[in-house]
Amino acid sequence: MSDSIKWRFPLNNGGTIQGFNDSGIATFKGAELYDNLAREICQNSLDAKREGEDHVVVKFDLKSLSKEQFEAIYSFDEIIKECKDYWGLEESRFKSFIEEAEELLKKPTIDVLVISDTKTTGLIGAKENGKKTVWTALTKSSGVTNKNDSGSGGSYGIGKNAPFACSALRTVFYNTYAVDGVKAFQGVSRLVTHYDKNGEETQGDGYYQNSKSWQPIFSSDKCDIRDQFPRDDYGTDVIILGFKTEGSWQETIQRAIIKNFFYAVHEGTLVVEIGGKRIDSASLATYINKFAAQEEEDLDLGKDICLVKEFYETITAQDSKIYKTTIIEDDDLVLYLRKDENYSKKIIEMRSIGMMVRIRGRNILSRFAAVVVAKGAVLSKKLKDMEPPKHDEWDPEIIEDEHVKSKAKEIRRKIIHWVNSTIVEECKTEYQDVIDPDGMSQFLPLELNDSKTRGASPTTESPDGETEIKNVAKKSLKLRSVVSNSINTRGTANEGRGRNNGTGGTTHNPGGEKNPEGEDKVHAQKETGKNKVENSPKVMYQRSFPITDNYDIYKTIVVLEEDNDHVYISARAVGDDGKSESVKITEYTISSNKRTNSGKKIGPISMKANIKYEIFMKLEIKERLLINIIVN
């Protein structure tokens, strides 16, 4: 091997001292370590699919390398010592890292996880020194990405940190044969500032490369560790030195692939091999059924694959329904929908590469599963720009340009509104949402469908398409003290009389669902003593209903039986099964005062007895809900 091929930590030259706490690496640590690795690796490979290929193949293989055989490994003894001498062992996380690294380097062999993809372009631009290329973006930059915008997965350039989080030495080698005809190899180590053997202060990031030319290791260079990973076809190897093999890592990665990429695997655009075991469109159902059965038996495994099973059935069953709409280009958004009494009322959202972005749930309709895919390249690009580094939601607020942010909000609003409306239309249940308890009808507003009510709704459309609440004067009206029929969580009157307890039930006959085929389902707050609701104001009457076409603004009416200066109000969406879930209130208006809100409860509010208070609440969920108001 050439004397010029070795580890090089560039001199700091008065620059920033780099400590151990790397936020990029920390982003991908934790309980979902392998999940994050699988997401980032497969996302990158799908982004790099070579033109003319219909799928990519990603392989995960664990190998052992002799420490003493390769200078790239045994020279780490001195590097770790230099880091330890510079910083000491006072910081607990750095101490743990040093101790783990020292123990690992005492062993004669070191595990490396080799992740290889084929049918991809490889890392183009390894010889274009000083230019922004795919090679430099991955191997020698921070916060930089250089991907094709049309539907590509990453946008922040920090996904490259996921393999480092899986390395006990925070070291990764990259090996590529790119379509530009270049074969290149380089190691990258994300350590800390230290003094090198010449006593000079270094940067924290080091490179195993040609230290004379500061270039990667090319085909003409002699390199023993590079020769362990020969490539004859286009693609890239990501080689994690000192791979952390925790538990049944192979099965964990299998689960992660199925959880995050079941749609891409089903569509045939992704094939994954883990320790020689192949996950493809033919074997996908077998893996899903196997892991879902394990989750049914072991609650500690969670329910991720059980959910995937619902989504997989939704895209494959003959009785599923497929809807398409146009957001930007023709039919660029697709919704797969299936109803089943055992489903979890979940919606999974993803872009064109077929990777899960997020799962959201609704406990308000008949049971269903829904899969939303942004098929269009332009739409996928717009959605990618709304995603945070971990690509787990669509959030327009992360966009800095206000004009672009406004457009992004409108796109997101259109998607959610269309998806929700389609699901509601297909899965809606019959319920009575108009209530008229004895003695209270004189205080109710006009019906929702009344054009006068619509025209007078206290809302306006903002420039970005979001509905805003106007300032609305409080309408206070003295009431006589009356006892009304109780109001249950389904919006219908219970039999018997009693005092409303703020949960939609009563003290004598708690609110619930009248079930003609069996036992009533009762849903009430905890009671103590003589039917007294614990820590809750005495509520004479409450009602909530939507007043906008897209169902994001709800008008709530509350009447208390006693004065209370510290009233808190929250909203719960009630499903057809009688269960409910909290709904976030983003802003509300009361007494002409518009206020923003960061949680699922508003208040404290000072309220007088026998006064009808009207509160206008903007909810995070934009669909027609059966809302149960909780007053406490």
Buried (B, 14 or more C-beta within 10 A) or exposed (E): BEEBBBBBBBEBEEEEBBEBEBEBBEBBBEEBBBBBBBBBBBBBBBBBBBEEBEBBBBBBBBBEBEBEBBBBBBEBBEBBEBBBEBBEEEBEEBBEBBEBBEEBBEEEEBBBBBBBBBBBBBBBBBBBBEEEBBBBBBBBBEEBBBBEEEBBBBBBBBBBBBBBBBBBBBBBBBBBBBBBEBBBBBBBBBBBBBBBEEEEBBBBBBBBBBBEEEBBBBEEBEBEBBEBBEBEEBBBBBBBBBBBEEEEBBBBBBBBBBBBBBBBBBBEBBBBBBEEEEBBBEEBBEBBEEBBEBBEEEEEBEBBBBBBBBBBBBBEEEEBBEBEBEBBEEEBBBBBBBBBEEBBBBBBBBBBBBBBBBBBEBBBBBBBBBBBBBBBBBBBBBBBBBBBBBBEEBEBEBBEEEEBBBBBBBBBBBBBBBBBBBBBEBBEEEEEBEBEBEBBEEBBBEEBEEEEBEEEBBBEEEEBBBBBBEEBEBEBEEBEEEBBBBBBBBBBBBEEBBBBBBBBBBBEBBBBBEEEEEEBBBBBBEBEEEEEBEEBBBBBBBBBBBBBEBBBBBBBBBBBBEEBEEBBBBBBBBBBBBBBBEBBBBBBBBBEEBEEBEEBBBBEBEBBBBBBBBBBBBBEBBBBBBBBBBBB
